[in-house]
Amino acid sequence: MKGKNVKGNMSGKVIKINTERIKQEFTELTAIDSVSFREREMADCLIEKLKELGFSVEEDKAGEVYGGNAGNVYGFLKGTLPGEPILLAAHMDTVQPGAGKKAVFHDDGKITSRGDTVLGADDVAGIVEILEGIRSIKEAGIAHGDIEVLFPIGEELYDKGTKAFDFSRIKAKEAYVLDLSGAIGKAALRAPSIISFSITIKGRAAHAGFEPEKGIHAIALMSRGIADIKQGHLDEETTLNIGTISGGTMSNIVPETCICQGEVRSFSHEKALQSMEDVKKTLTETLEGTGAEFTLETTINIEAYRIEENESVVQRFVKACRELDLPFELMDTFGGSDNNVFVKKGIRGIVLSCGMYQVHSVKEYTLVSDLERGAELVGRLVSMK
């Protein structure tokens, strides 16, 4: 089998990344159907793999909360190096179309699906890199600290799995979440709040042919309200978008009800909340004197966080990259991940790229070289003194 040698830690031992094994494991795991709340087969497979690596493993009952068929998978591996444990995480679920996936390997090292499903590199790439990184340092006899692993369910539905997880189990104070697009070496230190909202305008139905003047046209009023609400970039930290609108029942009835849905994202949680207040104020002004009423329902999906560059979780990452001669970039992301929940629970985490590209589409792909480098990075992170 082909492999790649990587200089080990201070012991001088060498980590050997097994390329063929990575490819086989990636193929195995992406072939498992594991859309959100249907992660049973993936969970069973990962439980066995963690046990083979010497982890003590538990599965919680998070799936029961959401009507799913599996829970979050948690593992603990005792190390020999002193210091606090490190938490590694990558989610088990995929988006649709995610049934019948098959990894296709190309001569240039690119891995794609057959073009009719997502590939599932989001987040199998992260899972494989965690498993191979730990497996490789154990095979090389390289000492490591205590390691905790969490493979959550339902991440694609705004971190549902981690929201239901009992964090009293976690011993680590720092985490690396492998769930970011781009080349290995990118790390996101900041992520936004995401608030979903739904607006319902209630007007009055009337026959559109005989007495339209007796109706209050909910769709027309919603259209006016949407035009009055500022969208796009509200400032350098905040965006707002209204993405769907629906209303009415028949073409000959003045529509009584109209509903639209949208979201706001901001690196400032306070600004995100204020944006919802601004939407409410705008709609109140728009509908004044029309006889219509509205309701605004909001759901806080995740809350913003920021990790500073001088924090130890970042400095460990930077040191690992330098020792691996791996170019690195500290950045922001405008997407959410399980790390939003980790930080809220007091765990200082950052999100690492696992080498996935064009995710959430049938054009999704990864590279064998990214899987190798990601495994190297995991091995170095857990074996550094």
GULUMLO-808137 format. One line per 10 residues: number of its first residue (from 1); for each residue z, y, x of C-alpha. Coordinates in steps of 0.1 Angstrom, whole numbers, padded with zeros to 4 digits. Layout:
residues N
NUM) Z Y X  ...
end
This chain:
residues 385
1) 0000 0000 0000  -0007 0035 0011  0023 0057 0017  0032 0091 0030  0059 0096 0056  0082 0126 0053  0108 0136 0079  0142 0129 0066  0174 0149 0067  0198 0154 0096
11) 0201 0117 0101  0165 0116 0115  0156 0089 0091  0122 0090 0074  0114 0091 0037  0083 0071 0028  0066 0082 -0004  0048 0053 -0019  0015 0067 -0032  0004 0035 -0050
21) 0037 0031 -0066  0036 0067 -0079  0002 0061 -0093  0012 0029 -0110  0044 0044 -0125  0025 0074 -0137  0000 0052 -0154  0027 0030 -0169  0047 0060 -0184  0018 0080 -0196
31) 0005 0050 -0215  0037 0050 -0236  0034 0069 -0269  0064 0093 -0268  0057 0122 -0291  0088 0142 -0302  0115 0121 -0320  0095 0089 -0313  0107 0084 -0277  0122 0049 -0282
41) 0099 0029 -0259  0101 0056 -0232  0139 0057 -0234  0141 0019 -0230  0118 0019 -0200  0137 0047 -0183  0170 0032 -0189  0159 0001 -0171  0144 0021 -0142  0176 0041 -0137
51) 0197 0009 -0138  0174 -0006 -0111  0182 0025 -0090  0219 0019 -0093  0227 0045 -0120  0253 0040 -0147  0233 0049 -0178  0242 0061 -0213  0221 0070 -0243  0236 0093 -0269
61) 0229 0095 -0306  0209 0128 -0306  0180 0111 -0323  0201 0104 -0354  0206 0141 -0358  0169 0147 -0362  0157 0115 -0378  0144 0103 -0344  0144 0068 -0330  0160 0075 -0296
71) 0187 0096 -0279  0190 0115 -0247  0192 0093 -0216  0219 0102 -0191  0225 0086 -0157  0250 0090 -0129  0246 0078 -0093  0275 0080 -0069  0266 0094 -0035  0281 0095 -0001
81) 0276 0131 0009  0304 0156 -0001  0298 0184 -0025  0291 0190 -0062  0267 0167 -0080  0231 0179 -0087  0215 0175 -0121  0178 0166 -0124  0161 0167 -0157  0126 0161 -0172
91) 0120 0155 -0210  0107 0123 -0225  0086 0137 -0254  0050 0149 -0255  0030 0170 -0279  0002 0158 -0301  -0024 0144 -0297  -0002 0119 -0278  -0010 0085 -0292  -0031 0060 -0272
101) -0030 0080 -0239  -0046 0066 -0208  -0045 0080 -0173  -0079 0083 -0156  -0079 0086 -0118  -0108 0105 -0101  -0120 0103 -0066  -0108 0138 -0058  -0072 0129 -0066  -0073 0144 -0101
111) -0057 0126 -0130  -0069 0133 -0165  -0068 0117 -0199  -0099 0102 -0215  -0104 0136 -0232  -0092 0127 -0267  -0054 0130 -0261  -0031 0150 -0239  -0024 0133 -0205  0014 0135 -0208
121) 0019 0149 -0173  0041 0173 -0194  0066 0158 -0186  0059 0124 -0171  0050 0141 -0138  0086 0154 -0136  0100 0120 -0145  0079 0101 -0119  0088 0126 -0092  0125 0123 -0100
131) 0124 0085 -0099  0102 0082 -0068  0122 0109 -0049  0155 0091 -0055  0139 0056 -0049  0124 0067 -0016  0156 0081 -0001  0175 0050 -0011  0149 0027 0005  0151 0048 0037
141) 0189 0046 0038  0193 0083 0036  0226 0096 0024  0227 0117 -0007  0253 0134 -0029  0262 0125 -0064  0231 0127 -0087  0230 0132 -0124  0198 0127 -0144  0191 0137 -0179
151) 0159 0127 -0198  0161 0146 -0231  0143 0140 -0264  0126 0167 -0284  0121 0193 -0258  0088 0203 -0272  0105 0213 -0304  0126 0240 -0288  0150 0218 -0268  0163 0199 -0298
161) 0176 0170 -0276  0197 0191 -0252  0211 0211 -0281  0226 0179 -0295  0238 0166 -0261  0275 0164 -0252  0277 0185 -0221  0313 0175 -0214  0296 0144 -0197  0279 0166 -0171
171) 0298 0171 -0138  0271 0192 -0121  0272 0230 -0119  0236 0233 -0108  0204 0218 -0121  0167 0214 -0113  0145 0210 -0144  0110 0196 -0135  0090 0212 -0163  0068 0240 -0150
181) 0030 0242 -0147  0014 0249 -0114  0015 0236 -0078  0046 0221 -0064  0068 0249 -0048  0069 0272 -0078  0104 0279 -0093  0111 0299 -0124  0144 0319 -0122  0141 0337 -0155
191) 0130 0327 -0190  0129 0344 -0224  0147 0343 -0257  0123 0329 -0284  0130 0338 -0320  0108 0325 -0348  0107 0344 -0381  0093 0341 -0416  0086 0369 -0440  0083 0364 -0477
201) 0071 0391 -0500  0077 0387 -0537  0055 0407 -0560  0044 0401 -0596  0018 0378 -0610  -0008 0390 -0635  -0042 0380 -0647  -0067 0394 -0622  -0094 0399 -0648  -0076 0412 -0679
211) -0046 0431 -0666  -0045 0433 -0627  -0027 0467 -0630  0004 0448 -0643  0006 0428 -0611  0022 0435 -0577  -0002 0422 -0551  0019 0403 -0525  -0010 0396 -0502  -0021 0432 -0501
221) 0014 0444 -0494  0019 0418 -0467  -0014 0429 -0451  -0001 0465 -0451  0032 0453 -0436  0016 0433 -0409  -0006 0463 -0400  0025 0485 -0397  0045 0461 -0375  0038 0466 -0338
231) 0025 0434 -0322  0015 0423 -0287  0035 0437 -0258  0063 0458 -0273  0074 0467 -0237  0073 0450 -0203  0098 0423 -0213  0090 0417 -0250  0061 0404 -0271  0058 0399 -0309
241) 0031 0380 -0327  0025 0371 -0364  0005 0339 -0363  0001 0326 -0399  -0002 0341 -0434  -0005 0323 -0467  -0002 0333 -0504  -0015 0331 -0539  -0024 0302 -0561  -0057 0309 -0578
251) -0085 0335 -0574  -0080 0349 -0609  -0043 0355 -0605  -0028 0386 -0587  -0007 0368 -0560  0030 0369 -0566  0041 0356 -0532  0029 0358 -0497  0045 0344 -0466  0038 0351 -0429
261) 0053 0335 -0398  0056 0348 -0362  0078 0349 -0331  0092 0373 -0307  0099 0366 -0270  0118 0387 -0246  0136 0384 -0213  0163 0404 -0230  0181 0387 -0258  0193 0420 -0271
271) 0157 0433 -0273  0146 0402 -0291  0173 0407 -0317  0165 0444 -0320  0128 0436 -0326  0138 0417 -0357  0158 0447 -0369  0127 0468 -0363  0105 0444 -0383  0130 0446 -0412
281) 0131 0484 -0410  0093 0486 -0410  0089 0463 -0440  0116 0482 -0459  0096 0514 -0454  0062 0498 -0462  0074 0483 -0495  0094 0513 -0507  0084 0523 -0542  0061 0493 -0547
291) 0084 0472 -0568  0081 0443 -0544  0109 0426 -0525  0110 0408 -0492  0132 0384 -0473  0132 0380 -0435  0145 0347 -0421  0150 0342 -0383  0157 0312 -0361  0169 0317 -0326
301) 0152 0289 -0308  0164 0296 -0272  0182 0324 -0254  0171 0343 -0223  0186 0337 -0189  0182 0349 -0153  0193 0332 -0121  0196 0354 -0091  0178 0346 -0058  0210 0346 -0038
311) 0226 0318 -0059  0231 0285 -0042  0208 0266 -0065  0179 0288 -0055  0189 0288 -0018  0189 0250 -0017  0154 0250 -0032  0142 0275 -0006  0157 0256 0023  0142 0223 0010
321) 0108 0239 0008  0110 0254 0043  0121 0220 0058  0091 0204 0041  0067 0231 0052  0060 0236 0015  0049 0271 0004  0071 0283 -0024  0072 0310 -0050  0101 0324 -0070
331) 0089 0336 -0104  0095 0343 -0140  0082 0322 -0169  0076 0333 -0205  0081 0298 -0217  0112 0279 -0226  0126 0246 -0213  0158 0225 -0214  0171 0249 -0188  0176 0276 -0214
341) 0203 0253 -0229  0217 0243 -0195  0223 0279 -0185  0239 0286 -0219  0262 0257 -0213  0273 0271 -0179  0250 0251 -0156  0231 0273 -0132  0196 0258 -0132  0161 0267 -0122
351) 0128 0252 -0135  0105 0236 -0109  0068 0230 -0111  0059 0193 -0113  0022 0198 -0108  0009 0198 -0143  -0020 0220 -0155  -0036 0230 -0188  -0008 0214 -0207  -0007 0210 -0245
361) -0044 0204 -0244  -0068 0174 -0240  -0078 0190 -0207  -0044 0185 -0192  -0043 0171 -0157  -0023 0166 -0125  -0030 0157 -0089  -0018 0127 -0070  -0009 0150 -0041  0013 0170 -0065
371) 0032 0139 -0076  0037 0130 -0039  0050 0165 -0030  0072 0167 -0060  0088 0134 -0051  0093 0147 -0015  0110 0178 -0029  0133 0158 -0051  0143 0135 -0022  0150 0165 0000
381) 0170 0184 -0027  0194 0155 -0033  0198 0145 0004  0205 0179 0019  0241 0185 0032
end
